[in-house]
Amino acid sequence: MGFIKWFLQNFGLFFGAFFIIYLYFIIKRLVCLYDILRHVPKTGVSIFQNNICPALENMTPYFERLSNLNKNNPQAIDAFIDCIWAEMESQVSLHFAAINGYIYSLILMGFAGTIFGSISAFTEMFQGLSNNIDAVSAFMKSWNSGLSTALYTSLGSACIGGFFVTIIYSKFFMTKAKRLESILAYTISEIMEKK
């Protein structure tokens, strides 16, 4: 409870609520991606049960249909392979696009908080100095009035954006997503080899 009070006091009610909501959205999408990508192995593609990677188990009906088309209607194979890739893109890329949007919005809101907080702080500081308040008191009043919001929103957006984009997003999820694409291509080629 103390953290939430500190957070809302230093980030401001609007910017603090915005950060919390967007953090929730980012974490929700990361959990969805994790549910899909956690079954992607680091190595080996031919050791799966029934020759299907656990991460691709939801694609089993597509693979069965592709196998039937391979035997019965080879003319429709290319169109159906495109359909399989489109389905995979809709399952994985949708979450990546949403996370990108959330992170960039969060970073822009951090910059907006910086501008808003700075304007508010300097306004309060100059009003205090014009009313013959000593500099220390004017600075303290400006800190409480907006300078903390300016600094914390900048720091928060930089840390959150950098952490999610660089560490979690790029290092783990993008690597796993590319690996899943390779496994999907491998699975399709194995199906196509069986006549």
Residue frames relative to the residue before (quaternion, step in Angstrom):
aa qw qx qy qz dx dy dz
M 1.0000 0.0000 0.0000 0.0000 0.00 0.00 0.00
G 0.6389 0.5370 -0.3190 0.4491 3.54 1.06 -0.82
F 0.6318 0.5328 -0.3358 0.4519 3.59 1.07 -0.75
I 0.6519 0.5112 -0.3234 0.4573 3.59 0.94 -0.85
K 0.6375 0.5175 -0.3275 0.4674 3.58 0.99 -0.81
W 0.6593 0.4952 -0.3032 0.4777 3.59 0.92 -0.92
F 0.6488 0.5411 -0.3093 0.4367 3.56 0.96 -0.96
L 0.7135 0.4422 -0.2591 0.4777 3.58 0.79 -0.99
Q 0.6289 0.5294 -0.3404 0.4565 3.60 1.08 -0.65
N 0.7567 0.3961 -0.2184 0.4721 3.61 0.87 -0.89
F 0.7119 0.4111 -0.2629 0.5050 3.58 1.09 -0.60
G 0.4711 -0.6376 0.4645 0.3948 3.56 1.18 -0.43
L 0.6251 -0.5741 0.3760 0.3718 3.55 -1.14 0.61
F 0.7006 0.4650 -0.2792 0.4636 3.60 0.83 -0.96
F 0.7286 0.4302 -0.2516 0.4699 3.59 0.71 -1.07
G 0.6206 0.5396 -0.3424 0.4544 3.59 1.06 -0.69
A 0.6615 0.4881 -0.3004 0.4836 3.58 0.94 -0.90
F 0.6305 0.5386 -0.3262 0.4538 3.57 1.01 -0.82
F 0.6639 0.5009 -0.3035 0.4650 3.58 0.90 -0.92
I 0.6674 0.5038 -0.3109 0.4517 3.59 0.88 -0.89
I 0.6608 0.5013 -0.3122 0.4632 3.60 0.91 -0.89
Y 0.6990 0.4642 -0.2869 0.4621 3.58 0.85 -0.89
L 0.5925 0.5387 -0.3657 0.4744 3.58 1.11 -0.56
Y 0.6245 0.5289 -0.3314 0.4695 3.58 1.02 -0.77
F 0.6655 0.5031 -0.3050 0.4593 3.60 0.89 -0.91
I 0.6522 0.5131 -0.3121 0.4625 3.59 0.96 -0.88
I 0.6818 0.4840 -0.2954 0.4622 3.57 0.84 -0.95
K 0.6197 0.5431 -0.3405 0.4529 3.60 1.03 -0.75
R 0.6777 0.4722 -0.2904 0.4831 3.61 0.92 -0.86
L 0.6337 0.5250 -0.3353 0.4587 3.59 1.02 -0.74
V 0.6293 0.5179 -0.3332 0.4741 3.58 1.05 -0.71
C 0.6336 0.5188 -0.3298 0.4697 3.61 0.99 -0.78
L 0.6613 0.4906 -0.3008 0.4811 3.58 0.95 -0.86
Y 0.6389 0.5279 -0.3295 0.4523 3.56 0.96 -0.83
D 0.6311 0.5392 -0.3352 0.4456 3.60 0.98 -0.80
I 0.6813 0.4653 -0.2830 0.4891 3.58 1.05 -0.71
L 0.7968 0.3846 -0.1631 0.4367 3.56 0.77 -1.09
R 0.5205 0.6658 -0.4240 0.3256 3.63 1.14 -0.25
H 0.6774 0.4901 -0.2891 0.4662 3.59 1.17 -0.48
V 0.4996 0.6411 -0.4394 0.3826 3.58 1.26 -0.02
P 0.3324 -0.7669 0.5108 0.2013 3.61 -0.60 1.10
K 0.5635 -0.6001 0.4479 0.3490 3.54 -1.25 0.39
T 0.8018 0.0244 0.0133 0.5970 3.59 1.02 -0.78
G 0.7697 0.3903 -0.2698 0.4271 3.52 -1.35 0.25
V 0.0438 -0.8161 0.5762 0.0011 3.56 -0.79 1.00
S 0.6887 0.4896 -0.2962 0.4453 3.62 1.16 -0.22
I 0.5843 0.6017 -0.3644 0.4046 3.59 1.25 0.20
F 0.4540 0.7125 -0.4386 0.3062 3.58 1.25 0.18
Q 0.5590 -0.5794 0.4717 0.3597 3.50 -1.26 0.53
N 0.8329 0.0301 -0.0955 0.5442 3.56 -0.84 1.08
N 0.5702 -0.6363 0.3525 0.3817 3.59 1.18 0.63
I 0.6099 0.5110 -0.3730 0.4773 3.62 1.14 0.54
C 0.4585 -0.6718 0.5189 0.2633 3.53 -0.88 1.02
P 0.5564 -0.6210 0.4235 0.3541 3.63 -0.94 0.76
A 0.6285 0.5393 -0.3399 0.4456 3.61 1.10 -0.58
L 0.7243 0.4062 -0.2327 0.5062 3.59 1.23 -0.41
E 0.3289 0.7773 -0.4906 0.2166 3.60 1.20 0.25
N 0.6418 0.5214 -0.3334 0.4529 3.60 1.06 -0.63
M 0.6441 0.5059 -0.3198 0.4764 3.59 1.27 -0.22
T 0.3478 0.7826 -0.4662 0.2218 3.62 1.27 0.01
P 0.6530 0.4990 -0.3485 0.4508 3.67 0.84 -0.76
Y 0.6304 0.5242 -0.3341 0.4649 3.59 1.06 -0.69
F 0.6614 0.5023 -0.3091 0.4634 3.58 0.96 -0.84
E 0.6338 0.5202 -0.3309 0.4671 3.59 1.02 -0.75
R 0.6541 0.4996 -0.3096 0.4761 3.57 0.96 -0.85
L 0.6346 0.5206 -0.3305 0.4658 3.60 0.99 -0.80
S 0.6396 0.5235 -0.3224 0.4615 3.57 0.99 -0.81
N 0.6568 0.4961 -0.3063 0.4782 3.60 1.00 -0.80
L 0.6491 0.5048 -0.3175 0.4722 3.58 0.99 -0.79
N 0.6145 0.5593 -0.3428 0.4382 3.56 1.05 -0.75
K 0.7095 0.4379 -0.2525 0.4910 3.58 1.07 -0.74
N 0.8169 0.3315 -0.1237 0.4555 3.56 0.86 -1.01
N 0.8293 0.0822 0.0053 0.5527 3.61 0.94 -0.77
P 0.0984 -0.8575 0.5021 0.0542 3.62 0.45 1.16
Q 0.5721 0.6111 -0.3895 0.3840 3.61 1.16 -0.42
A 0.7130 0.4586 -0.2541 0.4655 3.60 1.10 -0.63
I 0.4239 0.7467 -0.4439 0.2563 3.58 1.26 -0.09
D 0.6705 0.5170 -0.3217 0.4237 3.62 0.79 -0.94
A 0.6617 0.4988 -0.3077 0.4675 3.56 0.93 -0.86
F 0.6809 0.4851 -0.2999 0.4596 3.57 0.97 -0.79
I 0.6008 0.5342 -0.3609 0.4727 3.60 1.08 -0.61
D 0.6180 0.5242 -0.3382 0.4784 3.58 1.05 -0.73
C 0.6288 0.5332 -0.3215 0.4658 3.57 1.07 -0.76
I 0.6367 0.5196 -0.3258 0.4674 3.60 0.99 -0.79
W 0.6719 0.4854 -0.3023 0.4707 3.59 0.89 -0.89
A 0.6355 0.5217 -0.3340 0.4608 3.59 1.01 -0.74
E 0.6378 0.5203 -0.3241 0.4664 3.58 1.02 -0.77
M 0.6546 0.4990 -0.3137 0.4734 3.59 0.95 -0.84
E 0.6331 0.5281 -0.3263 0.4623 3.58 0.98 -0.82
S 0.6785 0.4944 -0.3056 0.4492 3.58 0.91 -0.87
Q 0.6639 0.5062 -0.3097 0.4551 3.60 1.08 -0.59
V 0.7842 0.3313 -0.1619 0.4990 3.59 0.95 -0.84
S 0.7146 0.4821 -0.2782 0.4237 3.59 0.69 -1.05
L 0.5614 0.6062 -0.3830 0.4131 3.57 1.12 -0.60
H 0.6842 0.4776 -0.2847 0.4719 3.58 0.92 -0.87
F 0.6310 0.5247 -0.3367 0.4616 3.59 1.02 -0.76
A 0.6574 0.5067 -0.3120 0.4623 3.59 0.95 -0.87
A 0.6541 0.5100 -0.3152 0.4611 3.59 0.97 -0.83
I 0.6536 0.5034 -0.3190 0.4665 3.60 0.93 -0.86
N 0.6208 0.5329 -0.3421 0.4621 3.60 0.98 -0.79
G 0.6705 0.5049 -0.2984 0.4544 3.56 0.88 -0.94
Y 0.6605 0.5055 -0.3097 0.4608 3.57 0.93 -0.86
I 0.6806 0.4939 -0.3001 0.4503 3.57 0.87 -0.92
Y 0.6743 0.4796 -0.3083 0.4693 3.60 0.89 -0.84
S 0.6237 0.5178 -0.3410 0.4759 3.60 1.06 -0.68
L 0.6432 0.5243 -0.3148 0.4608 3.56 1.01 -0.82
I 0.6528 0.5025 -0.3132 0.4725 3.58 0.98 -0.82
L 0.6570 0.4944 -0.3107 0.4768 3.60 0.96 -0.84
M 0.6446 0.5005 -0.3267 0.4768 3.59 1.02 -0.73
G 0.5973 0.5486 -0.3570 0.4635 3.60 1.13 -0.57
F 0.6543 0.4886 -0.3084 0.4879 3.58 1.01 -0.79
A 0.6301 0.5192 -0.3328 0.4719 3.58 1.04 -0.76
G 0.6411 0.5170 -0.3198 0.4684 3.58 1.02 -0.76
T 0.6155 0.5446 -0.3365 0.4597 3.55 1.07 -0.73
I 0.6835 0.4768 -0.2852 0.4734 3.57 0.87 -0.96
F 0.6713 0.5000 -0.2958 0.4604 3.57 0.86 -0.98
G 0.6842 0.4888 -0.2884 0.4580 3.59 0.87 -0.94
S 0.6466 0.5185 -0.3204 0.4586 3.57 1.00 -0.80
I 0.6491 0.5084 -0.3215 0.4657 3.58 0.91 -0.87
S 0.6711 0.5013 -0.2940 0.4604 3.54 0.91 -0.96
A 0.6709 0.5045 -0.2991 0.4537 3.59 0.94 -0.88
F 0.6959 0.4620 -0.2927 0.4654 3.59 0.83 -0.90
T 0.6003 0.5439 -0.3610 0.4621 3.57 1.09 -0.64
E 0.6748 0.4895 -0.2863 0.4722 3.56 0.90 -0.94
M 0.6507 0.5202 -0.3156 0.4543 3.58 0.99 -0.85
F 0.7049 0.4533 -0.2796 0.4684 3.61 0.82 -0.93
Q 0.6135 0.5203 -0.3598 0.4726 3.61 1.07 -0.58
G 0.6504 0.5123 -0.3146 0.4643 3.57 1.01 -0.79
L 0.6773 0.4808 -0.2978 0.4706 3.57 0.92 -0.87
S 0.6543 0.5024 -0.3228 0.4639 3.59 1.04 -0.68
N 0.6867 0.4389 -0.2760 0.5095 3.60 1.19 -0.44
N 0.5263 -0.6825 0.3664 0.3507 3.59 1.30 0.49
I 0.3429 0.6873 -0.5511 0.3261 3.60 0.99 0.85
D 0.5332 -0.6382 0.4314 0.3498 3.61 -0.94 0.82
A 0.6732 -0.5577 0.3248 0.3610 3.54 -1.19 0.70
V 0.6417 0.5277 -0.3368 0.4429 3.61 0.96 -0.80
S 0.6717 0.4834 -0.2961 0.4769 3.58 0.89 -0.88
A 0.6442 0.5153 -0.3237 0.4633 3.60 1.00 -0.80
F 0.6530 0.5023 -0.3173 0.4696 3.57 1.01 -0.80
M 0.6495 0.5138 -0.3182 0.4615 3.60 0.94 -0.86
K 0.6530 0.5049 -0.3126 0.4700 3.57 1.00 -0.82
S 0.6640 0.4919 -0.3076 0.4717 3.58 1.00 -0.79
W 0.5913 0.5563 -0.3657 0.4552 3.59 1.12 -0.62
N 0.6971 0.4549 -0.2623 0.4881 3.55 0.88 -0.94
S 0.6852 0.5147 -0.2849 0.4295 3.56 1.09 -0.66
G 0.8433 -0.1687 0.1175 0.4966 3.62 0.99 -0.48
L 0.5584 0.6222 -0.4054 0.3697 3.58 1.12 -0.44
S 0.6239 0.5219 -0.3454 0.4682 3.60 1.04 -0.68
T 0.6261 0.5260 -0.3364 0.4671 3.60 1.03 -0.77
A 0.6490 0.5282 -0.3201 0.4443 3.56 0.94 -0.89
L 0.7265 0.4442 -0.2546 0.4582 3.56 0.80 -0.98
Y 0.7001 0.4794 -0.2838 0.4467 3.58 0.86 -0.91
T 0.6411 0.5031 -0.3482 0.4633 3.62 1.00 -0.65
S 0.6270 0.5178 -0.3390 0.4730 3.60 1.05 -0.69
L 0.6786 0.4844 -0.2849 0.4729 3.54 0.88 -0.97
G 0.6627 0.5172 -0.3058 0.4471 3.59 0.92 -0.90
S 0.6893 0.4701 -0.2997 0.4626 3.59 0.84 -0.90
A 0.6452 0.5115 -0.3275 0.4635 3.59 1.02 -0.74
C 0.6889 0.4802 -0.2880 0.4602 3.59 0.86 -0.93
I 0.6845 0.4764 -0.2936 0.4673 3.57 0.84 -0.96
G 0.6675 0.4950 -0.3033 0.4662 3.59 0.88 -0.91
G 0.6868 0.4804 -0.2841 0.4657 3.57 0.89 -0.91
F 0.6616 0.5145 -0.3084 0.4500 3.56 0.94 -0.87
F 0.7231 0.4365 -0.2639 0.4657 3.57 0.75 -1.03
V 0.7011 0.4688 -0.2904 0.4521 3.58 0.84 -0.91
T 0.7647 0.4096 -0.2213 0.4455 3.56 0.70 -1.05
I 0.7867 0.3619 -0.1976 0.4595 3.55 0.60 -1.10
I 0.7789 0.3470 -0.2068 0.4798 3.58 0.47 -1.16
Y 0.7305 0.4750 -0.2468 0.4241 3.53 0.70 -1.17
S 0.7697 0.3812 -0.2073 0.4682 3.57 0.61 -1.13
K 0.7301 0.4630 -0.2606 0.4297 3.57 0.78 -0.99
F 0.7916 0.3032 -0.1672 0.5035 3.59 0.91 -0.79
F 0.7759 0.4037 -0.2302 0.4265 3.57 0.47 -1.17
M 0.6677 0.4898 -0.3264 0.4558 3.62 0.87 -0.80
T 0.6277 0.5317 -0.3354 0.4592 3.58 1.02 -0.77
K 0.6752 0.4858 -0.2892 0.4738 3.57 0.93 -0.91
A 0.6426 0.5251 -0.3308 0.4493 3.60 0.98 -0.77
K 0.6507 0.4948 -0.3161 0.4815 3.60 0.98 -0.79
R 0.6289 0.5258 -0.3247 0.4718 3.56 1.05 -0.77
L 0.6400 0.5204 -0.3209 0.4653 3.60 1.00 -0.79
E 0.6199 0.5301 -0.3388 0.4691 3.60 1.04 -0.72
S 0.6505 0.5105 -0.3149 0.4659 3.58 0.97 -0.84
I 0.6606 0.4983 -0.3071 0.4700 3.58 0.96 -0.86
L 0.6268 0.5265 -0.3382 0.4643 3.59 1.02 -0.74
A 0.6514 0.5032 -0.3147 0.4728 3.58 0.94 -0.86
Y 0.6417 0.5229 -0.3130 0.4656 3.57 1.02 -0.84
T 0.6594 0.5106 -0.3055 0.4594 3.59 0.94 -0.90
I 0.6436 0.5093 -0.3199 0.4734 3.58 0.97 -0.83
S 0.6710 0.4929 -0.3139 0.4563 3.59 0.90 -0.85
E 0.6291 0.5249 -0.3420 0.4602 3.61 1.05 -0.68
I 0.6388 0.5135 -0.3211 0.4744 3.56 1.02 -0.80
M 0.6746 0.5051 -0.2966 0.4492 3.57 0.95 -0.88
E 0.6352 0.5378 -0.3381 0.4393 3.60 1.10 -0.55
K 0.6483 0.4950 -0.3176 0.4835 3.58 1.19 -0.51
K 0.1129 -0.8002 0.5882 0.0306 3.56 -0.57 1.13
